[in-house]
Amino acid sequence: MGSNSSRISDLPKNEYLQKLSGTESVSENDPFWNQLFSFSFPAPTSSSELKLLEEATISVCKSLVENNPRTGNLGALTKVFLSRTRELRLSAECQNHIFIWQTHNALFIICCLLKVFICEMSEEELQLHFMYEEKSPGSYSSNSEDLLEELLCSLVQLITDTPLLDITYEISVEAISAMVVFLSCQLFHKEVLRQSISHKYLMQGPCLPYTSKLVKTLLYNFIRQEKPPPPGTHVFPPQSDGGGLLYGLASGVATGLWSVFTLGGAGSKAAASPELTSPLANQSLLLLLVLVNLTDAPDTPNPYRQAVTSFKNTQDSSPFPPSVPHAFQINFNSLYTALCEQQTSDQATLLLYTLLHQNSNVRTYMLARTDMENLVLPILEILYHVEERNSHHVYMALIILLILTEDDGFNRSIHEVILKNITWYSERVLTEISLGSLLILVVIRTIQYNMTRTRDKYLHTNCLAALANMSAQFRSLHQYAAQRIISLFSLLSKKHNKVLEQATQSLRGSLSSSDVPLPDYAQDLSVIEEVIRMMLEIINSCLTNSLHHNPNLVYALLYKRDLFEQFRTHPSFQDIMQNIDLVISFFSSRLLQAGAELSVERVLEIIKQGVVALPKDRLKKFPELKFKYVEEEQPEEFFIPYVWSLVYNSAVGLYWNPQDIQLFTMDSD
């Protein structure tokens, strides 16, 4: 691009960019391309840097849009890049720094242009721009070549076939970014795209055979979390001769054009945060999530979703069924470790959800692990810091817990794992607690937070469903966990009484004024009673299935026995209250017989003795509480905007003007 451009504002005047976007056609064999590609820079990562770059180059891009139908320069640029990619693997093996450096720069330019073209025009118009040749204005190639499809397939092959070395790291990241840009037309539509040219390219034709290889590569990129090489690793060494492929450009070009950029700027995007240690892993995960969540074609299911839902462990020697397309194997132990370590990001949590929900091989493997605390603790920490997380991240974490609690083995094993000193739990010092009790504490805290802040009924329902699934397997509940269960019931009871009083007062007021619209207290009351009913069922399930394992819960029940009086005769709760009332009455009687002023230790001793004496046949049996997560109809209406919001906020080196985004509102989380 030339060594004279020292400021971003100079880019529109840059002679090489002017020639590319101008009225003169440039042949594929012109030395100009080597000159255009001979620049080096620390790639801009923050949104502020990327915004400056886009604003400075927008005039160049628009000139190319105007002139390309006559010059065909976009097609020529693409063909030059494609010819280089065919030699990329050999160049990597031969450590040809210059060739890889220039090929990376060619791809960077294409990616920048693509982003503007996709924002400015339809996919059909974009396809035409890649077909224009140097002929009369607006003419295009009449042969069967589809340069846009060839470019996309070339990117897939670059990602899957290029060995990951220090000198190829950046071009691998750029290829993944370019694929994300290819699919970014979704950002500029309010509705979910169900038919798209780029989708068709990926699901049919020459790209299709690479499906499993691409998914596997992206997964391994995520697993390995490879850090970028030291700055300048890919750049032509400055002490070397400046001739040859550089075509006489000053050696200062390596530090000229992009020297104005500094890394770690004050951008608002997550990609600029210090936590992001592997741009390749981050970008790979984002692309994988975009691919998995593409909508099915009318006659073709999404092959990337098929690949993600069917891959197996490398240690699994059983053959794949013939009906499973795009199958492959991956090291589950490495995948599990990476998922445990990366749960601070939305995208890693979304991947975990996707695998647990849709890949039965992964789910079975994870539930059989003996170190489930490594996976569960990061999920609990997401829920614990609910006020710092966006609602989608919290929702995904909660659904993961719900899926895990569908398994009885999981519900038993979490009470056998003893944890020491949970430092992030600040309400109370927990020097020793079971994973099961901690899970109960965090879910109850989430419910209480939701009651006072977001008031999302769906969040309530899923929290209570997870507790209900676990309730029959509650074992040796920590005294604090038992207290919080009863405290939550106390909070609900107070809420119930308050709404009941408001409804009564409102009814009286309506008798004197028929013109004032009444709040819908009946609906509020119905919701609260539904939640109270579920809490009573959870307590009842524990008492009927594992009373002898939970003296602390009986103690908490007795301590707050007055709470349950008002519900004993309530028509909505009479049946479920029978067992709770029986347990309270039975143990209260034994405590009365033991005398007054009993110590906590003595009360617990009496409870443990009484459990043996309580006739089990007097406890009424209710159906087992079991709730299964079921994805909503048309899940793509939720997941596609969510995935693209993650791309918008987290992708490295990509910036879109927020005013252009149509898929989601910029103030949403």
C-alpha positions as CSV (number, residue, x, y, z in Angstrom):
1,M,0.0,0.0,0.0
2,G,3.0,2.3,0.1
3,S,5.3,3.5,2.9
4,N,4.2,7.2,2.7
5,S,0.9,6.7,4.4
6,S,1.6,7.5,8.1
7,R,-1.9,8.5,9.1
8,I,-5.2,6.8,8.7
9,S,-6.5,9.9,7.1
10,D,-4.0,9.3,4.2
11,L,-5.6,6.0,3.2
12,P,-8.2,7.4,0.8
13,K,-5.2,9.1,-1.1
14,N,-3.0,6.0,-1.1
15,E,-1.9,5.4,-4.7
16,Y,-2.3,1.6,-4.5
17,L,-5.8,1.7,-3.0
18,Q,-6.7,4.4,-5.6
19,K,-5.5,2.1,-8.4
20,L,-7.4,-0.9,-7.0
21,S,-10.7,1.1,-6.8
22,G,-10.2,3.3,-9.8
23,T,-11.3,3.2,-13.4
24,E,-8.2,1.3,-14.7
25,S,-8.3,-2.5,-14.9
26,V,-5.4,-4.4,-13.4
27,S,-4.5,-7.8,-14.8
28,E,-3.9,-10.8,-12.6
29,N,-0.2,-10.9,-13.6
30,D,0.6,-7.2,-12.9
31,P,3.4,-6.6,-10.4
32,F,1.0,-4.1,-8.8
33,W,-0.5,-6.9,-6.6
34,N,2.8,-7.7,-4.9
35,Q,3.2,-4.0,-4.2
36,L,-0.4,-3.7,-2.9
37,F,0.2,-6.7,-0.6
38,S,3.5,-5.5,0.8
39,F,2.6,-3.9,4.1
40,S,2.8,-5.0,7.7
41,F,1.0,-3.9,10.8
42,P,-0.2,-5.0,14.2
43,A,-3.7,-5.9,13.3
44,P,-6.3,-3.5,14.9
45,T,-8.4,-5.3,17.4
46,S,-10.4,-2.7,19.4
47,S,-13.6,-1.3,18.1
48,S,-12.2,2.3,18.2
49,E,-9.2,1.3,16.0
50,L,-11.4,-0.7,13.6
51,K,-14.0,2.1,13.4
52,L,-11.2,4.6,12.4
53,L,-10.0,2.1,9.7
54,E,-13.5,1.6,8.3
55,E,-14.2,5.3,8.2
56,A,-10.9,6.0,6.4
57,T,-11.4,3.4,3.8
58,I,-15.1,3.7,3.1
59,S,-14.5,6.1,0.2
60,V,-12.1,3.5,-1.4
61,C,-14.7,0.7,-1.0
62,K,-17.5,2.8,-2.5
63,S,-15.3,3.8,-5.5
64,L,-14.6,0.1,-6.1
65,V,-18.4,-0.6,-5.9
66,E,-18.9,2.0,-8.6
67,N,-16.0,1.1,-10.9
68,N,-15.8,-2.7,-10.5
69,P,-18.5,-3.4,-13.0
70,R,-16.1,-1.9,-15.7
71,T,-12.7,-3.0,-14.3
72,G,-13.4,-6.3,-12.7
73,N,-10.6,-5.6,-10.2
74,L,-12.4,-7.3,-7.3
75,G,-12.4,-10.5,-9.4
76,A,-8.8,-10.0,-10.3
77,L,-7.8,-9.5,-6.7
78,T,-9.7,-12.6,-5.7
79,K,-8.0,-14.7,-8.5
80,V,-4.6,-13.5,-7.4
81,F,-5.4,-14.6,-3.8
82,L,-6.8,-18.0,-4.9
83,S,-3.6,-18.7,-6.9
84,R,-1.6,-18.0,-3.8
85,T,-3.7,-20.2,-1.5
86,R,-2.8,-23.2,-3.7
87,E,0.8,-22.8,-2.7
88,L,0.2,-21.9,0.9
89,R,0.8,-25.3,2.4
90,L,4.1,-25.7,0.6
91,S,5.1,-22.1,1.6
92,A,4.4,-22.9,5.2
93,E,6.6,-26.0,5.1
94,C,9.4,-24.0,3.4
95,Q,9.0,-21.2,5.9
96,N,8.4,-18.7,3.1
97,H,7.6,-15.7,5.3
98,I,7.2,-13.2,2.4
99,F,4.7,-15.3,0.5
100,I,2.6,-16.0,3.6
101,W,2.8,-12.4,4.7
102,Q,1.6,-11.1,1.3
103,T,-1.1,-13.7,1.1
104,H,-2.4,-12.7,4.5
105,N,-2.5,-9.1,3.5
106,A,-4.4,-10.0,0.3
107,L,-7.0,-11.8,2.4
108,F,-7.2,-8.9,4.8
109,I,-8.0,-6.5,2.0
110,I,-10.6,-8.9,0.5
111,C,-12.2,-9.2,4.0
112,C,-12.4,-5.4,4.5
113,L,-14.0,-5.0,1.0
114,L,-16.4,-7.9,1.5
115,K,-17.6,-6.4,4.8
116,V,-18.6,-3.1,3.1
117,F,-20.0,-4.8,0.0
118,I,-22.2,-7.1,2.1
119,C,-23.5,-4.1,4.1
120,E,-24.2,-2.1,0.9
121,M,-25.9,-4.6,-1.4
122,S,-27.8,-7.8,-1.7
123,E,-26.1,-11.2,-2.1
124,E,-27.2,-11.4,-5.7
125,E,-25.5,-8.1,-6.4
126,L,-22.4,-9.3,-4.5
127,Q,-22.3,-12.4,-6.6
128,L,-22.4,-10.3,-9.8
129,H,-19.5,-8.1,-8.6
130,F,-17.3,-11.3,-8.4
131,M,-18.3,-12.1,-12.0
132,Y,-17.5,-8.8,-13.6
133,E,-14.5,-8.8,-16.0
134,E,-12.6,-6.2,-18.0
135,K,-15.0,-5.8,-20.9
136,S,-17.7,-3.3,-21.7
137,P,-19.4,-1.7,-18.6
138,G,-21.4,-4.2,-16.6
139,S,-20.3,-7.3,-18.5
140,Y,-19.5,-10.5,-16.7
141,S,-18.0,-13.9,-17.2
142,S,-20.1,-16.2,-19.3
143,N,-18.3,-19.4,-18.2
144,S,-19.5,-21.6,-15.3
145,E,-17.0,-20.3,-12.8
146,D,-18.5,-19.0,-9.6
147,L,-15.7,-17.0,-8.1
148,L,-17.6,-16.2,-4.9
149,E,-18.1,-19.9,-4.2
150,E,-14.5,-20.7,-5.1
151,L,-13.4,-18.0,-2.6
152,L,-15.5,-19.5,0.2
153,C,-14.3,-23.0,-0.5
154,S,-10.7,-21.8,-0.6
155,L,-11.2,-20.3,2.9
156,V,-12.6,-23.6,4.2
157,Q,-9.5,-25.4,2.8
158,L,-7.1,-22.8,4.1
159,I,-8.6,-23.3,7.6
160,T,-8.6,-27.1,7.5
161,D,-5.4,-27.8,5.5
162,T,-2.9,-25.1,6.4
163,P,-0.6,-26.3,9.3
164,L,-0.8,-24.0,12.3
165,L,2.7,-22.4,12.7
166,D,3.8,-19.1,14.0
167,I,4.0,-17.8,10.4
168,T,0.5,-19.1,9.5
169,Y,-1.3,-18.1,12.7
170,E,-2.6,-14.7,11.5
171,I,-3.7,-15.9,8.1
172,S,-5.6,-18.7,9.8
173,V,-7.4,-16.1,12.0
174,E,-8.1,-13.9,9.0
175,A,-9.6,-16.8,7.0
176,I,-12.0,-17.6,9.9
177,S,-12.9,-13.9,10.1
178,A,-13.5,-13.8,6.4
179,M,-15.9,-16.7,6.7
180,V,-17.7,-14.9,9.5
181,V,-17.9,-11.8,7.2
182,F,-19.3,-14.0,4.4
183,L,-22.2,-15.0,6.6
184,S,-22.7,-11.5,8.1
185,C,-25.6,-10.6,5.7
186,Q,-27.8,-11.9,8.6
187,L,-26.8,-8.8,10.6
188,F,-28.6,-6.5,8.1
189,H,-31.9,-8.3,8.1
190,K,-34.5,-8.1,10.9
191,E,-35.9,-11.5,10.1
192,V,-33.9,-14.8,10.4
193,L,-32.6,-15.7,7.0
194,R,-33.9,-19.0,5.8
195,Q,-32.5,-18.9,2.3
196,S,-29.1,-17.4,1.4
197,I,-26.5,-17.8,-1.3
198,S,-23.7,-18.2,1.2
199,H,-25.7,-20.8,3.1
200,K,-26.2,-22.7,-0.2
201,Y,-22.5,-22.6,-0.9
202,L,-21.7,-24.1,2.5
203,M,-24.4,-26.8,2.5
204,Q,-24.1,-28.0,-1.1
205,G,-21.4,-28.3,-3.8
206,P,-17.6,-28.4,-3.2
207,C,-17.7,-27.1,0.4
208,L,-19.9,-29.9,1.7
209,P,-17.3,-32.7,1.8
210,Y,-15.2,-30.5,4.1
211,T,-18.0,-30.2,6.7
212,S,-16.7,-32.6,9.3
213,K,-13.1,-31.5,8.8
214,L,-14.0,-27.9,9.3
215,V,-16.1,-28.5,12.4
216,K,-13.3,-30.7,13.8
217,T,-10.6,-28.1,13.1
218,L,-12.7,-25.3,14.7
219,L,-13.3,-27.4,17.8
220,Y,-9.6,-28.3,18.1
221,N,-8.7,-24.6,17.7
222,F,-11.0,-23.9,20.6
223,I,-9.6,-26.8,22.7
224,R,-5.9,-25.9,22.2
225,Q,-6.3,-22.2,22.9
226,E,-3.1,-21.4,20.9
227,K,-1.8,-18.0,21.8
228,P,-0.6,-15.7,18.9
229,P,3.1,-15.7,18.1
230,P,5.2,-12.7,19.2
231,P,4.6,-9.5,17.1
232,G,6.5,-9.5,13.8
233,T,6.8,-13.3,13.5
234,H,5.0,-13.3,10.1
235,V,6.8,-10.2,8.8
236,F,9.6,-10.3,6.2
237,P,12.7,-9.9,8.4
238,P,13.9,-6.3,8.1
239,Q,17.6,-7.3,7.8
240,S,16.9,-9.2,4.6
241,D,17.3,-8.0,1.1
242,G,14.5,-5.7,0.1
243,G,14.4,-6.9,-3.5
244,G,12.7,-9.9,-5.2
245,L,9.0,-10.1,-4.5
246,L,8.9,-6.7,-2.9
247,Y,9.5,-5.1,-6.3
248,G,11.8,-2.4,-5.0
249,L,9.5,-1.1,-2.3
250,A,11.3,0.6,0.6
251,S,11.9,-1.8,3.5
252,G,10.2,0.8,5.6
253,V,6.9,-0.4,4.3
254,A,6.9,-3.0,7.0
255,T,6.4,-0.4,9.7
256,G,4.9,2.5,7.6
257,L,1.1,2.4,7.0
258,W,0.0,0.8,10.2
259,S,2.4,2.3,12.6
260,V,-0.3,4.7,13.8
261,F,-2.2,1.8,15.4
262,T,-1.6,0.8,19.0
263,L,-3.0,-2.4,20.5
264,G,-5.3,-2.5,23.5
265,G,-7.1,0.8,22.7
266,A,-10.2,2.0,24.5
267,G,-12.6,-0.1,22.5
268,S,-15.9,-1.3,23.9
269,K,-15.7,-4.8,22.4
270,A,-14.9,-7.8,24.4
271,A,-12.2,-8.7,21.9
272,A,-10.0,-6.0,23.3
273,S,-10.1,-7.3,26.8
274,P,-7.0,-8.8,28.4
275,E,-8.8,-12.1,29.1
276,L,-8.7,-13.0,25.4
277,T,-5.5,-14.9,25.1
278,S,-6.2,-16.8,21.9
279,P,-7.8,-14.9,19.0
280,L,-7.7,-18.1,16.9
281,A,-9.7,-20.0,19.6
282,N,-12.2,-17.2,20.0
283,Q,-12.8,-16.6,16.3
284,S,-13.1,-20.4,15.7
285,L,-15.7,-20.8,18.3
286,L,-17.7,-17.9,17.0
287,L,-17.6,-19.3,13.5
288,L,-18.6,-22.7,14.7
289,L,-21.6,-21.3,16.5
290,V,-22.7,-19.3,13.5
291,L,-22.4,-22.5,11.3
292,V,-24.3,-24.7,13.7
293,N,-27.1,-22.2,14.0
294,L,-27.7,-21.7,10.3
295,T,-31.2,-22.6,9.3
296,D,-31.9,-25.8,7.4
297,A,-32.3,-25.5,3.6
298,P,-35.7,-26.5,2.2
299,D,-34.3,-29.8,1.0
300,T,-31.1,-30.1,3.1
301,P,-30.6,-30.2,6.9
302,N,-27.8,-28.1,8.2
303,P,-24.7,-30.4,7.8
304,Y,-22.7,-28.5,10.5
305,R,-25.4,-29.1,13.1
306,Q,-25.4,-32.8,12.0
307,A,-21.6,-32.9,12.5
308,V,-21.8,-31.2,16.0
309,T,-24.6,-33.5,17.2
310,S,-23.0,-36.8,16.1
311,F,-19.2,-36.7,16.7
312,K,-17.8,-39.3,19.1
313,N,-14.9,-39.8,21.4
314,T,-11.6,-40.9,19.9
315,Q,-11.7,-43.8,22.4
316,D,-15.0,-45.0,21.1
317,S,-14.2,-47.8,18.6
318,S,-17.8,-48.6,17.7
319,P,-18.7,-47.9,14.0
320,F,-20.8,-44.9,13.0
321,P,-24.3,-45.8,11.8
322,P,-24.6,-45.4,8.0
323,S,-27.4,-42.9,8.6
324,V,-25.0,-40.5,10.4
325,P,-23.5,-38.0,7.9
326,H,-20.4,-35.9,8.5
327,A,-19.3,-38.0,11.5
328,F,-15.9,-37.7,13.1
329,Q,-14.1,-38.3,16.4
330,I,-12.4,-35.9,18.8
331,N,-10.7,-36.2,22.2
332,F,-13.5,-35.8,24.7
333,N,-11.1,-35.4,27.6
334,S,-9.4,-32.4,26.0
335,L,-12.8,-31.0,25.0
336,Y,-14.1,-31.4,28.6
337,T,-11.0,-29.6,30.0
338,A,-11.4,-26.7,27.6
339,L,-15.1,-26.3,28.3
340,C,-14.4,-26.3,32.1
341,E,-11.7,-23.6,31.7
342,Q,-13.5,-21.3,29.3
343,Q,-16.9,-20.8,30.9
344,T,-16.4,-17.1,31.6
345,S,-17.4,-16.4,28.0
346,D,-20.9,-16.5,26.6
347,Q,-19.8,-18.4,23.6
348,A,-18.2,-21.2,25.5
349,T,-21.3,-21.6,27.6
350,L,-23.4,-21.7,24.5
351,L,-21.2,-24.4,23.0
352,L,-21.5,-26.4,26.2
353,Y,-25.3,-26.0,26.1
354,T,-25.3,-27.1,22.4
355,L,-23.3,-30.2,23.1
356,L,-25.2,-31.3,26.2
357,H,-28.5,-30.7,24.6
358,Q,-27.9,-32.1,21.1
359,N,-24.9,-34.6,21.3
360,S,-25.8,-37.6,23.3
361,N,-22.3,-38.9,23.1
362,V,-20.9,-35.8,24.8
363,R,-23.7,-35.8,27.4
364,T,-23.2,-39.4,28.4
365,Y,-19.4,-38.8,28.7
366,M,-19.8,-35.7,30.8
367,L,-22.3,-37.3,33.2
368,A,-19.9,-40.2,33.7
369,R,-17.0,-38.0,34.8
370,T,-15.9,-38.2,38.4
371,D,-14.8,-34.6,38.5
372,M,-18.1,-32.9,37.6
373,E,-17.3,-30.1,40.0
374,N,-14.8,-28.7,37.4
375,L,-17.7,-28.1,35.1
376,V,-20.5,-27.3,37.5
377,L,-18.5,-24.7,39.6
378,P,-17.9,-22.3,36.7
379,I,-21.6,-22.6,35.8
380,L,-22.6,-21.8,39.4
381,E,-20.3,-18.8,39.4
382,I,-22.0,-17.4,36.3
383,L,-25.4,-17.6,38.1
384,Y,-23.9,-16.3,41.4
385,H,-22.7,-13.1,39.6
386,V,-26.0,-12.8,37.8
387,E,-26.0,-9.0,38.1
388,E,-22.7,-8.8,36.1
389,R,-23.9,-11.2,33.3
390,N,-26.2,-10.6,30.4
391,S,-29.6,-12.4,30.6
392,H,-28.8,-14.8,27.8
393,H,-25.6,-16.0,29.5
394,V,-27.5,-16.6,32.8
395,Y,-30.3,-18.4,30.9
396,M,-27.8,-20.7,29.1
397,A,-26.1,-21.5,32.4
398,L,-29.4,-22.3,34.0
399,I,-30.5,-24.6,31.2
400,I,-27.2,-26.5,31.4
401,L,-28.0,-27.2,35.1
402,L,-31.5,-28.3,34.2
403,I,-30.2,-30.7,31.6
404,L,-27.6,-32.1,34.1
405,T,-30.3,-32.6,36.8
406,E,-32.4,-34.7,34.5
407,D,-29.9,-37.5,35.4
408,D,-30.4,-39.3,38.7
409,G,-26.7,-40.3,38.8
410,F,-25.7,-36.7,38.6
411,N,-28.1,-35.7,41.4
412,R,-26.7,-38.4,43.7
413,S,-23.0,-37.8,42.9
414,I,-23.0,-34.0,43.5
415,H,-23.8,-34.6,47.2
416,E,-20.7,-36.8,47.5
417,V,-18.3,-34.2,46.3
418,I,-17.1,-32.1,49.2
419,L,-15.7,-28.6,48.5
420,K,-13.4,-26.5,50.6
421,N,-13.5,-22.7,50.9
422,I,-15.6,-21.3,48.1
423,T,-14.0,-17.9,47.9
424,W,-16.5,-16.3,45.4
425,Y,-19.5,-17.1,47.6
426,S,-19.6,-14.0,49.8
427,E,-22.9,-14.1,51.7
428,R,-21.4,-16.6,54.2
429,V,-18.1,-18.3,54.8
430,L,-18.4,-21.9,53.4
431,T,-15.4,-23.7,54.7
432,E,-16.8,-27.1,53.8
433,I,-19.9,-27.9,51.7
434,S,-21.1,-30.5,49.2
435,L,-21.4,-29.5,45.6
436,G,-25.1,-30.4,45.8
437,S,-25.7,-28.0,48.7
438,L,-23.8,-25.2,46.9
439,L,-25.9,-25.8,43.8
440,I,-29.1,-25.4,45.8
441,L,-27.8,-22.2,47.4
442,V,-26.9,-20.6,44.1
443,V,-30.1,-21.6,42.4
444,I,-32.2,-20.2,45.4
445,R,-30.1,-17.0,45.3
446,T,-30.9,-16.7,41.5
447,I,-34.6,-17.1,42.3
448,Q,-34.5,-14.4,45.0
449,Y,-32.6,-12.1,42.7
450,N,-35.2,-12.7,39.9
451,M,-38.0,-12.0,42.4
452,T,-36.6,-8.6,43.3
453,R,-35.2,-7.5,39.9
454,T,-36.0,-9.1,36.6
455,R,-39.2,-10.9,37.6
456,D,-38.9,-13.4,34.7
457,K,-41.4,-16.2,35.1
458,Y,-39.4,-18.4,32.8
459,L,-36.3,-18.0,34.9
460,H,-38.3,-18.9,38.0
461,T,-39.7,-22.0,36.3
462,N,-36.4,-23.4,35.2
463,C,-34.7,-22.7,38.6
464,L,-37.5,-24.5,40.4
465,A,-37.4,-27.4,37.8
466,A,-33.7,-28.0,38.5
467,L,-34.4,-28.0,42.3
468,A,-37.4,-30.4,41.8
469,N,-35.3,-32.8,39.7
470,M,-32.7,-33.0,42.5
471,S,-35.1,-33.0,45.4
472,A,-35.6,-36.8,45.7
473,Q,-31.8,-37.2,45.8
474,F,-31.1,-34.5,48.4
475,R,-28.4,-35.9,50.8
476,S,-26.9,-34.5,53.9
477,L,-27.9,-30.9,53.1
478,H,-25.7,-28.3,54.6
479,Q,-27.5,-26.4,57.4
480,Y,-27.3,-23.2,55.5
481,A,-28.7,-24.8,52.3
482,A,-31.6,-26.1,54.4
483,Q,-32.2,-22.7,55.9
484,R,-32.2,-21.0,52.5
485,I,-34.9,-23.4,51.2
486,I,-37.2,-22.5,54.1
487,S,-36.2,-18.8,53.8
488,L,-37.2,-18.8,50.1
489,F,-40.6,-20.3,51.1
490,S,-40.9,-17.6,53.8
491,L,-40.2,-14.9,51.2
492,L,-42.9,-16.4,48.9
493,S,-45.3,-16.6,51.7
494,K,-44.9,-12.9,52.5
495,K,-45.2,-12.1,48.8
496,H,-48.4,-14.1,48.7
497,N,-49.9,-12.3,51.7
498,K,-49.0,-8.9,50.3
499,V,-50.6,-9.6,46.9
500,L,-53.7,-11.1,48.6
501,E,-54.0,-7.9,50.7
502,Q,-53.6,-5.7,47.6
503,A,-56.3,-7.7,45.8
504,T,-58.7,-7.4,48.7
505,Q,-58.2,-3.6,48.9
506,S,-58.5,-3.3,45.2
507,L,-61.8,-5.2,45.3
508,R,-63.1,-2.9,48.0
509,G,-62.1,0.2,46.0
510,S,-63.8,-1.1,42.9
511,L,-67.1,-1.0,44.7
512,S,-66.8,2.8,45.1
513,S,-65.3,3.6,41.7
514,S,-66.1,1.6,38.6
515,D,-64.2,3.9,36.2
516,V,-60.6,3.1,37.5
517,P,-59.0,0.0,35.8
518,L,-57.9,-2.6,38.3
519,P,-54.5,-4.2,38.4
520,D,-54.5,-7.9,37.5
521,Y,-53.9,-9.2,41.0
522,A,-55.6,-12.4,40.3
523,Q,-52.9,-13.3,37.7
524,D,-50.1,-12.2,40.1
525,L,-51.7,-14.4,42.8
526,S,-52.0,-17.3,40.5
527,V,-48.3,-17.1,39.6
528,I,-47.1,-16.9,43.2
529,E,-49.3,-19.8,44.2
530,E,-47.9,-21.8,41.4
531,V,-44.4,-21.1,42.7
532,I,-45.4,-21.8,46.3
533,R,-47.0,-25.1,45.2
534,M,-43.7,-26.1,43.5
535,M,-41.6,-25.2,46.6
536,L,-43.9,-27.4,48.8
537,E,-43.6,-30.2,46.3
538,I,-39.8,-29.9,46.4
539,I,-39.8,-30.0,50.3
540,N,-42.3,-32.9,50.2
541,S,-40.2,-34.9,47.7
542,C,-37.2,-34.6,49.9
543,L,-39.1,-35.7,53.0
544,T,-40.7,-38.7,51.4
545,N,-37.6,-39.9,49.6
546,S,-34.7,-39.0,51.8
547,L,-35.9,-37.9,55.2
548,H,-33.3,-39.9,57.0
549,H,-30.5,-38.2,55.1
550,N,-31.6,-34.6,55.9
551,P,-31.9,-33.8,59.6
552,N,-30.9,-30.2,58.8
553,L,-34.0,-29.7,56.6
554,V,-36.3,-31.1,59.3
555,Y,-34.6,-28.8,61.9
556,A,-35.2,-25.8,59.6
557,L,-38.9,-26.9,59.1
558,L,-39.4,-27.1,62.8
559,Y,-37.7,-23.8,63.4
560,K,-40.1,-22.0,61.0
561,R,-43.1,-24.3,61.5
562,D,-45.5,-21.3,61.8
563,L,-44.9,-20.4,58.2
564,F,-46.9,-23.4,57.0
565,E,-50.0,-22.9,59.2
566,Q,-51.8,-20.7,56.7
567,F,-51.4,-23.2,53.8
568,R,-52.7,-26.2,55.7
569,T,-56.3,-25.5,54.9
570,H,-55.7,-23.7,51.6
571,P,-57.5,-25.6,48.8
572,S,-54.5,-25.3,46.4
573,F,-52.1,-26.8,48.9
574,Q,-54.1,-29.2,51.2
575,D,-52.9,-32.4,49.6
576,I,-49.2,-31.5,49.4
577,M,-49.3,-30.2,53.0
578,Q,-50.3,-33.5,54.5
579,N,-46.8,-35.0,54.6
580,I,-45.1,-31.7,55.7
581,D,-47.8,-31.3,58.4
582,L,-47.2,-34.9,59.5
583,V,-43.4,-34.5,59.8
584,I,-43.8,-31.2,61.7
585,S,-46.3,-32.7,64.1
586,F,-44.3,-35.9,64.7
587,F,-41.0,-34.2,65.5
588,S,-42.6,-31.4,67.4
589,S,-44.2,-34.0,69.7
590,R,-40.8,-35.7,70.3
591,L,-39.1,-32.4,71.1
592,L,-41.9,-31.5,73.6
593,Q,-41.3,-34.9,75.3
594,A,-37.6,-34.1,75.5
595,G,-38.1,-31.0,77.6
596,A,-37.4,-27.3,77.2
597,E,-34.2,-25.3,76.3
598,L,-32.7,-28.0,74.1
599,S,-29.3,-27.3,72.4
600,V,-29.0,-27.4,68.6
601,E,-27.0,-30.6,68.9
602,R,-29.6,-32.2,71.1
603,V,-32.4,-31.2,68.7
604,L,-30.5,-32.8,65.8
605,E,-29.9,-35.9,67.8
606,I,-33.7,-36.2,68.6
607,I,-34.5,-35.7,64.9
608,K,-32.0,-38.5,63.8
609,Q,-33.6,-40.8,66.4
610,G,-37.1,-39.9,65.4
611,V,-36.5,-40.6,61.7
612,V,-36.1,-44.3,62.5
613,A,-39.4,-44.3,64.5
614,L,-41.5,-42.4,61.9
615,P,-43.8,-44.9,60.1
616,K,-43.0,-44.5,56.4
617,D,-46.3,-45.8,55.4
618,R,-48.0,-42.7,56.9
619,L,-46.3,-40.5,54.3
620,K,-48.5,-40.1,51.2
621,K,-46.8,-41.0,47.9
622,F,-46.8,-38.4,45.1
623,P,-45.6,-38.8,41.6
624,E,-41.9,-38.3,41.2
625,L,-40.9,-34.8,40.3
626,K,-39.2,-34.8,36.9
627,F,-38.8,-31.9,34.5
628,K,-37.1,-32.2,31.2
629,Y,-35.8,-29.3,29.2
630,V,-37.6,-28.9,25.9
631,E,-36.4,-26.4,23.4
632,E,-39.0,-23.9,22.3
633,E,-40.5,-24.0,18.8
634,Q,-38.4,-22.2,16.2
635,P,-35.4,-21.9,18.5
636,E,-33.5,-20.1,15.7
637,E,-35.5,-17.0,16.5
638,F,-33.6,-16.9,19.8
639,F,-30.3,-18.4,19.0
640,I,-29.4,-16.7,15.7
641,P,-29.7,-13.1,17.1
642,Y,-27.9,-14.3,20.2
643,V,-25.0,-15.8,18.3
644,W,-24.6,-12.7,16.1
645,S,-24.7,-10.4,19.1
646,L,-21.7,-12.5,20.4
647,V,-20.0,-12.1,17.1
648,Y,-20.7,-8.3,17.1
649,N,-19.3,-7.9,20.6
650,S,-16.5,-10.5,20.7
651,A,-15.1,-11.1,17.3
652,V,-11.4,-10.1,16.9
653,G,-10.6,-7.5,14.2
654,L,-14.2,-7.1,13.0
655,Y,-16.3,-3.9,13.3
656,W,-19.8,-3.1,12.0
657,N,-21.4,0.3,12.3
658,P,-24.1,-0.2,15.0
659,Q,-26.5,2.0,12.9
660,D,-26.4,-0.7,10.1
661,I,-27.4,-3.6,12.4
662,Q,-31.0,-4.8,11.9
663,L,-31.0,-8.2,13.6
664,F,-30.9,-7.0,17.2
665,T,-31.2,-3.7,19.0
666,M,-27.9,-2.4,20.2
667,D,-29.1,-1.7,23.8
668,S,-30.2,-5.3,24.3
669,D,-28.1,-7.9,26.1
